[in-house]
Amino acid sequence: MKHVITRKEDLNAADYLIDVVAPEVAKRFVPGNFCVLITVPNGERIPMSIQKVEDDKITLYIKRLGKTSRELDNWNVGDALHAVIGPLGTPPPIKKYGNVVFLSDLVCGHAENYAMCKELGKYEMNHITSVQSFPTAADVYPDGELCDTVCDKFILATEDGSRGVKGHYLDVMKEMLEAGEVDQVFAGGGIPPLETLSILTAKYNVPVYTTVRQIMVDATGMCGSCRVFIDGEQKLACIDGPMFDGHKVDWPSAISRLGMFKAKEAEALGCFNHKLNGGK
């Protein structure tokens, strides 16, 4: 199977998207699942959130961050990945909730926001609100790549107020909770805001599912690097998650694990940049 890239576009200066032929993933994908990319034989395994599925293709949102995501940014339409593995993980319950809100502030969360809102909207009794927050207007994704087409109400927020409402999704969420407009919350993106969100929703006794995006080495449960403690019990984000009840997550432990491979990641990126610059 050739996992050919059929589309590649910028979302903003830091993020881009690719469409990849991956029929074995597309036919079994459920929002809440993720996949793993391997660009070349013996290459790094990169977990990726899936934004949508169309026929035999999946759409992935990617941040130019580490060595492999920057390397992949140099690939073009027509190039083929070595492997696309999935779908992986355990999706949260997708059912009738009532007034549902999905919040996101980073590339992975924005992909999940779209996929989950579209799926939850299939239940007639659900009223879906999507909140996407970005630092500035320059960071906002292009029309057609936002979640406004898959929800009943869409709120765009920028932290500097240059577009949409001013603030982070946490500010929007606080107002909605105070108004008693929320039955269920889902959220993905940066980990520290998810901890704050979990504390906030607990105060109002509103349930929340959060994507606990721990570092994954193999994403199949073998390495144990994505350990997360849920209500005191050890789980693996790659198998049991990555979405968990935010009120039960041991957030200090989850946050402390995010820096586990920072030195190695920096070393790999440095080597890549050195090679990209002709060894200079």
N, C-alpha and C positions, 0 to 999 in steps of 0.2 A: 504493500500500500504506500503510495507516494502522498505525503502530507504537504501538498503544494500551497503556497501562499497565493491567494487570489485577489487580495486587496490589502493595501497598506497606506494609512493616512495619519497625519498628525492630529492630535486632539488639542494640544497646546504645546508650549515650548518644552515641557518635560515628559508628556504622555503621548503615546501613539496607539493605534489599533492595527490588528491584522485579522483578516479572514483566512482560515486554514481549512483545507479539505480533511475532515476527520469523521467519516460516517459512523464508525464504531462508537465514538463518543456522542455524536449528535443524536443517534437514535435512542440512546438510553439516558440522556441528560435530564436531570430534575434540578430546578433552582435550589441552590444550597450545595450542590456538587461542585467539584473543581477538576482540573486536569493537570497533567504534568507534561511540559515540553522538554525534549532533548534535541538540541540543534544538530549535533554531530555525534558519531559513534564515540562512546566513552565520555560524552560531554556531561555538563552539569544538568541535574534534574530540577527544573524550575516549576513550582506550583503556580497555577494561573486561575483566576476567576473567569468564568464564562459569562459574557454579556447577553448573547442570544444565539439561537440555533436557527439556521435556515437551510432546509434540505440536508445536504451532507456536509455543510460547512458550519464552523463555530467562529464566533467573533470574540477576540480577546483584547482587553485593555492592558497596556503595558507601560510601566514607568522606566525611563532611562536612568537606571540607578546603579546596578551592579555590573560586573564584567559581561555576563552573558546577555543581559537585556540591552546593553549598549552595543554589543557585537551584533545582535539580531537586528538592531536598528539599521545596520548597513546592508541587510538582505533586501531583496526586491521581489516584486510580484513575479511568480514563476519559479522561484527558488523553493526547494523542498526540505522540510525538517526531517531529521532522522526518525523521530517518533513523537506521537501524541498519545499519552496514556490516560485512560479514564473511561467514564466518569468515576471520581473517587470521593470519599467522604460520606457522611450521613446527613441528609437534608433535615431541617426542622419540620415540624408538622405544617402542612399547607392545607388550610381548611377555612371554614367560616369563623371569623373573629369579630367582625363588626367594624369599628373605626380603627384602621390599621395605618401605622406610619412607618416608613422606611427612611433612615437617615444615613447620609454618607458624606465623607470629606476627603477621601483619597481614591486613587484610580481603581484599586481592587473593590472598594466599597461602592463606587459608582456603577461598576459592572454588575455587582450583586443587586444593587438597587433596581436597576432596569429589569433584570431577569425575575426577581421575586415579585415586584409590583405587577408585572404582566401576568404571572401565574396566579397570584392571590386575587387579581381582578376577575378571574373566571368564576368566582363565587359571588352570586348576585347580592348577597347580604353584606358583602365587604365594601366599605368605602375606603379607597386607598389614597393616602397622601404621601407624596414623595418630596423629601427635602434634600437638596444637594447644596453643599457649601464649598466655596472656593476662596482662596486668599484675596484675589482681585478679579476685575472684569477680564483682564488679559488671560487669566487661567481658566475661564469658563469654556466648556466644550462647545463645539459648533452645534447649530440647530440640526436636529435629526439624531444627535448622539446624547441628548439629555433625556431625562425620564418623563418629560411632560406628555408624551403620547401614550403612556401605559399606566396612567393614574387618573383619579377623579379630581385631585387637587395637586398642583405643583407649586413648590416654593423654592426659589433660587435665592441663596444668601451669599454675600461676599463679606469677608471680614473687615474690609476697608469701606464698605458701603458704595463701591463704585458701580455696582449693578445689583438689582434685586433688593432684598431687605439687607440691612446692615447687621453683621454678626455671624456667629457660627451656628451650626445646627442645634447646638445646646441651648442657645438663646431662644430659638424658635420653639424647641421642644418644651422649654420651661413655660412659655406662654400657653401652649396647647394643653399642658398638664394642669395648669392653674384654671383653665377654662373647662376642664373636665371633658375634653373632646377625644380622648384616646382610650382604646380598649387593649391594644397590643402594639408593641414597638419592635422593629427589627433595625439593626444598624451594622455598618461595616466601615472600615477605614482605619484611621490612626488608633492605636491601642490606648494611650492615655485618655483621650476624650471618651472612649467607651467605658472606662472605669468611672468617670464622672457621671456619664449617662446612667450607668447601673445604680449608682447611689441616688441620683435624682429620681428615677422611676420607682425605686423602692420606697422613697418617701411618699409617693402618691399611690402605692400599691398597684402599679401597672406593670405587667410582665414584659420582659424584654429578651430577645434573642440577639446575641452579639457574635460577630465573627472574631474569634481569638486566633489571629494569624501568627502562630508561632513559627520559628524557622524549621523547615523540613529539609532533611538531607535526601531520603529516599521516597518519602510520602506513601509508604506502604506498611508502616508500623514496625519496621526492622531496626531503625536507628535509635528511636526513643527521644530524639532531640526536640520533638514538638510536644513534650509532656506538658500537661496543664492540669491543675487540681480543681475539680468541680465538687463543691460540698465536701471537701476533704478527701475525695477519692481521685486517684490518678487516672487521667484519660489521655488519649492521643488525639491531637487535633486532626491528624490526617485520616484517622479511621472513625473516631467517635464524633468528630466535628466536621468542619471547623466552627460551626455555629453552636453556641451553648447558652443556657440560661444565664444572663449577665449577673443576676442576683446571687448565683452560686459560684462564680469564678473567683479564684484566689488571684486577684489582680496584681498585688505586689510581686508575687512569684512569677506571674506571666510577664510582667514588665521587666523584671530583672533578667529573664532569659533572653531578651531581645538582643542583647549585646554579646552573646556567646561567641559568635564568629566574626566580630567586627574587624579584628586584626587580619584574619585570613581573607576576608572580603576586600579589604583595602589593598592587601598584597596582590590579589588576583587582578583587581582593577588597575593597579599600578603597572603590572606586567603587560596588561592589554594595551594601555595607553602608550607604554614604551614601544611596543611592537607596532602600534598604529602610526607612531611618529618615526618609523623607520629605524628604531633602535637608538634614537638620540635621547 
